[in-house]
Amino acid sequence: MAAPMDAKTPVSDVSKPCKYVYGEEDFTLESNPWTDQMEFQCSQFDHEVRSRWDHAVEAGYFRYKLDSLKTKVIPGRLKFVAQLNVKRATERRKPQEMQSVSQPFNPKEFNFLKIRDHEILMELCPKQLMNDETILNGEVGNGEDDSLPTDRNIIIINISPLEYCNILIVPSVEQCLPQVLTIEAIKLALDTILLSSHQGFRIGWNSLCAFASVNHLHFHAYYLDKELAIESATTKAVYGGCHEIDNYPTRGFAFQLEEGQVSQLARLVYKVTSYFHRNEIAHNMFITRGTMFGHDNQSEKRTLRVYVWPRRPSYGAKTEDAFNIAVCELAGHLPIKVESEYDTMTEEEASRILHEASLSEEEFTNIKEQLILLLNGK
């Protein structure tokens, strides 16, 4: 387990990208129940990312200054976390038009090979892919070692930030992969959240036609210092490690990390998401720390949870709603565009908006039956 780091933990030169080499020994598998006076712990990875993100803010690399976002927990069972973020709604890059979940990568459109160099914070380098004789345990390199692989997994700033330290994880950036999940990408996302020891570090992913704005494979990650009800939501077993979310506005599936088997979890999630892709079903994925299935939010039996929502497709933002229905919204974090909507938002209204993205009971049941056959090897 990565040791907690204090505020004085040294980081490498924040003005240029680093190569962050890691192994399983750097993972933080444990977490704690949320409390009113939560003391967040930061790993070396957290310090490296946050320090570089702070430097990018000071250097003016973003489309807008995030400032302090008005935040509140909406009263009710689901504890939706609402934030007022007007600038993201008005000043972000115009999203690309998506017509299909399987739309191919188009090099003429914006992609992450077209970003400015200073937007890159670091390169994630799994140790098993490195030359063990040249890379030391836990080394943070300076980005100048030609012996490292050229198939880069990079972390970059989101120049239209959603929350503090909103970053994008871009697997195998030079391969120009479309916004379709792969086993390797899911594994990288799971690795990344385990490199953090901060309770509020979350990772999300949107498919095409589910509010992905760029058709180049990437994940969102950010820090939200609030508990989300989805972390301990009740579930019902479906088959072989796949569960469904119970008593929630949008129907979806849930998975958990068991006994630290990251690759096994990645393969299981991929079986489900690849089925959605093959069948042109829009979907979103969210990764968070939470309780083990069957335990409430005060339990010390904790792990990683992964949620995948098959959903009704969206071919553009619905301007009449207070928020879009992308991955963080499905997870209960609601960035709201208009102050009057923020002031008056209720759990009932938020649930109504989220339910608009949900598949019908009949559609969801049909998918569930197909997944049971798939997971059973039939």
C-alpha positions as CSV (number, residue, x, y, z in Angstrom):
1,M,0.0,0.0,0.0
2,A,1.3,3.5,-0.8
3,A,2.1,5.3,2.3
4,P,0.2,8.5,3.1
5,M,2.1,11.6,2.2
6,D,2.0,14.9,4.0
7,A,1.9,18.4,2.4
8,K,5.7,18.6,2.4
9,T,6.1,15.5,0.2
10,P,8.6,16.6,-2.5
11,V,7.5,16.4,-6.2
12,S,9.6,16.6,-9.3
13,D,9.8,19.7,-11.5
14,V,6.1,20.7,-12.0
15,S,6.9,22.8,-15.1
16,K,7.4,19.8,-17.3
17,P,5.8,16.3,-17.6
18,C,7.1,13.4,-15.7
19,K,7.1,9.7,-16.3
20,Y,5.3,8.2,-13.4
21,V,6.5,4.6,-13.1
22,Y,4.4,2.4,-10.8
23,G,3.7,-1.1,-9.7
24,E,1.0,-2.9,-7.6
25,E,3.0,-2.1,-4.5
26,D,2.0,1.6,-5.0
27,F,-1.7,0.8,-4.9
28,T,-3.9,1.9,-2.0
29,L,-6.6,-0.8,-1.6
30,E,-8.1,0.4,1.7
31,S,-10.3,3.4,2.4
32,N,-12.3,4.7,5.4
33,P,-16.0,5.5,6.0
34,W,-16.8,9.2,5.4
35,T,-17.1,11.5,8.4
36,D,-18.1,15.1,8.9
37,Q,-14.4,16.0,9.7
38,M,-12.8,13.9,6.9
39,E,-9.1,14.1,6.8
40,F,-8.0,13.3,3.2
41,Q,-4.7,11.4,2.7
42,C,-2.7,12.0,-0.5
43,S,-0.3,9.6,-2.0
44,Q,2.8,10.4,-4.0
45,F,0.7,10.2,-7.2
46,D,-1.9,12.6,-5.8
47,H,0.9,15.1,-4.9
48,E,2.4,14.9,-8.4
49,V,-0.9,15.4,-10.2
50,R,-2.3,18.1,-8.0
51,S,1.0,20.1,-7.9
52,R,1.2,20.0,-11.7
53,W,-2.5,21.0,-12.1
54,D,-2.0,23.9,-9.6
55,H,1.0,25.0,-11.7
56,A,-1.2,24.9,-14.9
57,V,-3.8,27.1,-13.1
58,E,-1.1,29.7,-12.1
59,A,0.3,29.6,-15.7
60,G,-3.2,30.4,-17.2
61,Y,-3.5,27.2,-19.3
62,F,-7.3,26.9,-18.8
63,R,-10.2,28.4,-20.7
64,Y,-11.5,29.8,-17.5
65,K,-10.6,30.1,-13.8
66,L,-12.6,27.6,-11.9
67,D,-12.8,29.6,-8.7
68,S,-14.6,28.2,-5.7
69,L,-17.7,26.4,-6.8
70,K,-20.9,26.7,-4.9
71,T,-21.6,23.2,-3.6
72,K,-24.4,21.7,-1.6
73,V,-25.8,18.3,-0.7
74,I,-29.5,18.2,-1.8
75,P,-31.7,16.9,1.1
76,G,-32.9,13.3,0.6
77,R,-32.0,9.7,0.5
78,L,-29.8,10.0,-2.6
79,K,-27.6,12.8,-1.2
80,F,-27.1,14.3,-4.7
81,V,-24.1,16.7,-4.7
82,A,-25.0,19.9,-6.7
83,Q,-22.4,22.4,-7.9
84,L,-22.9,25.6,-9.7
85,N,-20.5,25.7,-12.7
86,V,-21.8,28.3,-15.2
87,K,-18.4,28.8,-17.0
88,R,-18.2,25.1,-18.1
89,A,-21.6,25.4,-19.7
90,T,-20.7,28.6,-21.6
91,E,-16.9,28.6,-22.2
92,R,-16.0,25.0,-23.0
93,R,-15.0,23.8,-26.5
94,K,-18.0,22.9,-28.7
95,P,-18.5,19.1,-28.5
96,Q,-18.1,17.0,-31.6
97,E,-21.3,15.7,-33.2
98,M,-21.8,12.0,-32.6
99,Q,-24.1,9.9,-34.7
100,S,-23.1,6.4,-33.6
101,V,-21.6,4.6,-30.6
102,S,-19.1,3.0,-33.0
103,Q,-18.2,6.1,-34.9
104,P,-14.6,5.7,-36.1
105,F,-11.8,8.1,-35.1
106,N,-11.4,11.0,-37.4
107,P,-7.9,12.6,-37.5
108,K,-9.4,15.8,-39.0
109,E,-11.4,16.4,-35.8
110,F,-10.0,17.7,-32.5
111,N,-8.0,14.9,-30.7
112,F,-5.4,14.7,-28.0
113,L,-2.5,14.8,-30.4
114,K,-3.5,18.4,-31.1
115,I,-3.1,19.7,-27.6
116,R,-0.4,22.0,-26.5
117,D,2.7,20.4,-24.9
118,H,2.1,22.3,-21.6
119,E,-1.3,20.6,-21.2
120,I,0.5,17.2,-20.5
121,L,1.0,16.6,-16.8
122,M,2.6,13.2,-16.8
123,E,2.9,9.8,-18.5
124,L,1.7,6.7,-16.7
125,C,4.2,3.9,-17.0
126,P,3.2,0.5,-15.6
127,K,6.3,-1.1,-14.3
128,Q,5.6,-4.5,-15.9
129,L,6.0,-2.8,-19.3
130,M,9.3,-1.3,-18.3
131,N,12.9,-2.5,-18.3
132,D,13.3,-3.4,-14.6
133,E,17.1,-3.0,-14.8
134,T,16.8,0.7,-15.7
135,I,13.7,1.7,-13.8
136,L,13.8,1.8,-10.0
137,N,10.8,1.1,-7.8
138,G,8.5,4.2,-7.5
139,E,10.8,6.4,-9.7
140,V,9.4,9.6,-11.1
141,G,11.4,10.2,-14.2
142,N,12.1,13.5,-16.0
143,G,10.6,12.6,-19.3
144,E,14.0,12.3,-21.1
145,D,14.7,8.5,-21.0
146,D,14.5,7.1,-24.5
147,S,14.5,3.6,-23.2
148,L,10.8,4.0,-22.1
149,P,8.0,2.8,-24.4
150,T,6.6,5.1,-27.1
151,D,3.0,3.9,-26.7
152,R,2.2,6.6,-24.1
153,N,-0.6,6.7,-21.5
154,I,-0.8,10.3,-20.7
155,I,-2.6,12.5,-18.1
156,I,-3.5,16.0,-19.3
157,I,-5.4,18.9,-17.9
158,N,-9.0,19.4,-18.9
159,I,-8.9,23.0,-20.1
160,S,-12.6,23.3,-19.3
161,P,-12.5,21.9,-15.8
162,L,-15.5,20.3,-14.1
163,E,-14.0,20.3,-10.6
164,Y,-10.7,20.7,-8.8
165,C,-7.9,18.9,-10.6
166,N,-10.1,17.7,-13.4
167,I,-7.7,15.7,-15.6
168,L,-8.1,13.4,-18.6
169,I,-6.4,10.0,-18.8
170,V,-5.6,9.2,-22.4
171,P,-4.5,5.6,-23.0
172,S,-2.1,4.8,-25.9
173,V,-2.5,8.3,-27.2
174,E,-0.6,7.8,-30.4
175,Q,-2.8,4.8,-31.4
176,C,-5.7,7.3,-32.0
177,L,-8.2,4.9,-30.5
178,P,-11.9,5.9,-30.8
179,Q,-14.0,6.4,-27.6
180,V,-14.5,2.7,-27.1
181,L,-13.4,0.9,-23.9
182,T,-10.7,-1.8,-24.2
183,I,-9.5,-4.2,-21.5
184,E,-6.2,-2.3,-21.3
185,A,-7.9,1.1,-20.9
186,I,-10.2,-0.2,-18.2
187,K,-7.2,-1.7,-16.4
188,L,-5.3,1.6,-16.7
189,A,-8.3,3.5,-15.2
190,L,-8.5,1.0,-12.3
191,D,-4.7,1.3,-11.7
192,T,-5.0,5.1,-11.7
193,I,-7.6,5.3,-9.0
194,L,-5.7,2.8,-6.9
195,L,-2.6,5.0,-7.2
196,S,-4.5,7.7,-5.3
197,S,-5.2,7.4,-1.6
198,H,-7.6,10.4,-1.7
199,Q,-11.2,9.3,-0.8
200,G,-12.7,11.8,-3.2
201,F,-10.7,10.9,-6.3
202,R,-13.2,9.6,-9.0
203,I,-12.9,8.4,-12.6
204,G,-15.6,8.5,-15.2
205,W,-16.1,7.7,-18.9
206,N,-18.8,8.5,-21.5
207,S,-19.4,6.6,-24.7
208,L,-20.3,8.3,-27.9
209,C,-24.0,9.3,-27.8
210,A,-23.7,9.4,-24.0
211,F,-22.1,12.9,-23.8
212,A,-18.6,12.1,-24.9
213,S,-17.4,15.3,-26.5
214,V,-14.2,14.0,-28.1
215,N,-13.9,10.8,-30.2
216,H,-10.5,9.9,-28.9
217,L,-10.3,7.4,-26.1
218,H,-10.1,9.1,-22.7
219,F,-11.4,9.1,-19.1
220,H,-12.3,12.0,-16.8
221,A,-10.8,12.1,-13.3
222,Y,-11.2,14.6,-10.6
223,Y,-11.4,15.2,-6.8
224,L,-14.8,15.8,-5.1
225,D,-14.6,16.1,-1.3
226,K,-18.1,14.9,-0.8
227,E,-19.6,11.4,-0.3
228,L,-21.8,10.1,-3.0
229,A,-24.7,7.8,-2.2
230,I,-23.7,5.6,-5.1
231,E,-20.6,4.5,-3.1
232,S,-22.9,2.3,-0.9
233,A,-25.9,1.9,-3.1
234,T,-27.7,-1.4,-2.7
235,T,-27.4,-4.0,-5.5
236,K,-28.9,-7.3,-6.6
237,A,-26.8,-10.1,-8.0
238,V,-27.2,-10.8,-11.7
239,Y,-24.5,-13.3,-12.6
240,G,-20.8,-14.0,-11.9
241,G,-19.8,-10.8,-10.3
242,C,-22.2,-8.6,-12.2
243,H,-24.9,-6.9,-10.1
244,E,-27.6,-4.4,-10.9
245,I,-28.2,-1.1,-9.0
246,D,-31.3,-1.3,-6.8
247,N,-33.7,1.6,-6.1
248,Y,-32.0,4.3,-8.2
249,P,-33.3,6.7,-10.8
250,T,-31.3,5.1,-13.7
251,R,-31.0,1.4,-14.3
252,G,-27.5,0.1,-14.4
253,F,-24.9,-2.5,-13.5
254,A,-22.4,-2.6,-10.7
255,F,-19.1,-4.5,-10.1
256,Q,-16.6,-4.5,-7.3
257,L,-12.9,-5.2,-6.9
258,E,-12.4,-8.5,-5.0
259,E,-9.1,-9.5,-3.4
260,G,-7.2,-6.9,-5.3
261,Q,-7.7,-8.7,-8.6
262,V,-7.6,-5.7,-10.9
263,S,-7.1,-7.5,-14.2
264,Q,-10.0,-9.9,-13.4
265,L,-12.3,-6.9,-12.7
266,A,-11.2,-5.2,-16.0
267,R,-12.0,-8.3,-18.0
268,L,-15.5,-8.6,-16.4
269,V,-16.4,-5.0,-17.0
270,Y,-15.1,-5.2,-20.6
271,K,-17.3,-8.2,-21.3
272,V,-20.3,-6.0,-20.5
273,T,-19.2,-2.8,-22.2
274,S,-18.1,-4.6,-25.4
275,Y,-21.6,-6.1,-25.6
276,F,-23.0,-2.6,-25.4
277,H,-20.6,-1.4,-28.1
278,R,-21.4,-4.3,-30.5
279,N,-25.1,-3.6,-30.1
280,E,-24.9,0.2,-30.4
281,I,-26.0,0.8,-26.8
282,A,-24.8,4.1,-25.4
283,H,-23.3,3.8,-22.0
284,N,-21.4,5.5,-19.1
285,M,-18.9,4.1,-16.6
286,F,-18.0,5.4,-13.1
287,I,-15.2,4.2,-10.8
288,T,-15.2,5.1,-7.1
289,R,-14.1,3.9,-3.7
290,G,-17.1,2.5,-1.8
291,T,-18.3,-0.3,0.5
292,M,-18.4,-3.9,-0.5
293,F,-21.8,-5.0,-1.8
294,G,-24.2,-5.6,1.0
295,H,-22.6,-3.1,3.4
296,D,-23.9,0.3,4.4
297,N,-21.9,3.6,4.2
298,Q,-20.5,3.2,7.7
299,S,-19.0,-0.2,7.1
300,E,-15.2,-0.6,7.1
301,K,-15.5,-3.3,4.5
302,R,-14.5,-1.2,1.5
303,T,-13.2,-1.7,-2.0
304,L,-13.5,-0.2,-5.5
305,R,-16.9,-0.1,-7.2
306,V,-17.5,0.2,-10.9
307,Y,-20.8,1.3,-12.4
308,V,-21.9,0.9,-16.0
309,W,-25.2,2.4,-17.2
310,P,-26.7,1.4,-20.5
311,R,-28.8,4.4,-21.5
312,R,-30.9,6.2,-24.0
313,P,-28.7,7.8,-26.6
314,S,-28.1,11.6,-26.6
315,Y,-27.1,13.3,-29.8
316,G,-26.6,16.8,-28.3
317,A,-27.1,18.8,-25.1
318,K,-30.6,19.4,-23.9
319,T,-30.5,23.1,-23.1
320,E,-33.8,23.1,-21.3
321,D,-32.5,20.8,-18.5
322,A,-30.5,22.1,-15.5
323,F,-27.7,19.7,-16.2
324,N,-26.6,17.2,-18.9
325,I,-26.9,13.5,-18.1
326,A,-23.3,12.3,-18.4
327,V,-21.3,10.0,-16.2
328,C,-20.8,12.2,-13.1
329,E,-24.5,13.2,-13.1
330,L,-25.5,9.5,-13.2
331,A,-23.3,9.0,-10.2
332,G,-25.0,11.7,-8.2
333,H,-22.6,14.7,-8.8
334,L,-24.6,17.4,-10.6
335,P,-22.8,20.3,-12.2
336,I,-25.6,22.8,-12.8
337,K,-25.5,25.5,-15.5
338,V,-27.9,28.2,-14.1
339,E,-27.9,29.7,-10.6
340,S,-31.7,29.7,-10.3
341,E,-31.8,26.0,-11.1
342,Y,-29.0,25.4,-8.5
343,D,-30.9,27.3,-5.8
344,T,-34.2,25.4,-6.4
345,M,-33.0,21.9,-7.3
346,T,-34.6,19.1,-5.3
347,E,-34.0,15.4,-5.2
348,E,-37.3,14.8,-6.9
349,E,-36.4,17.0,-9.8
350,A,-32.9,15.7,-10.2
351,S,-34.2,12.1,-10.1
352,R,-36.8,13.0,-12.8
353,I,-34.0,14.4,-15.1
354,L,-31.8,11.4,-14.5
355,H,-34.6,9.0,-15.2
356,E,-34.9,10.5,-18.7
357,A,-31.7,8.7,-19.6
358,S,-32.7,5.3,-18.2
359,L,-33.7,2.4,-20.3
360,S,-37.2,1.1,-19.8
361,E,-37.7,-1.9,-17.5
362,E,-38.4,-4.1,-20.6
363,E,-35.2,-2.9,-22.4
364,F,-33.1,-3.3,-19.3
365,T,-34.4,-6.8,-18.6
366,N,-33.7,-7.9,-22.1
367,I,-30.1,-6.7,-21.8
368,K,-29.7,-8.4,-18.5
369,E,-30.9,-11.7,-19.9
370,Q,-28.4,-11.4,-22.8
371,L,-25.6,-10.5,-20.4
372,I,-26.4,-13.6,-18.3
373,L,-25.9,-15.8,-21.4
374,L,-22.7,-13.9,-22.3
375,L,-21.2,-14.2,-18.8
376,N,-22.2,-17.9,-18.7
377,G,-20.3,-18.5,-21.9
378,K,-23.3,-19.3,-24.0
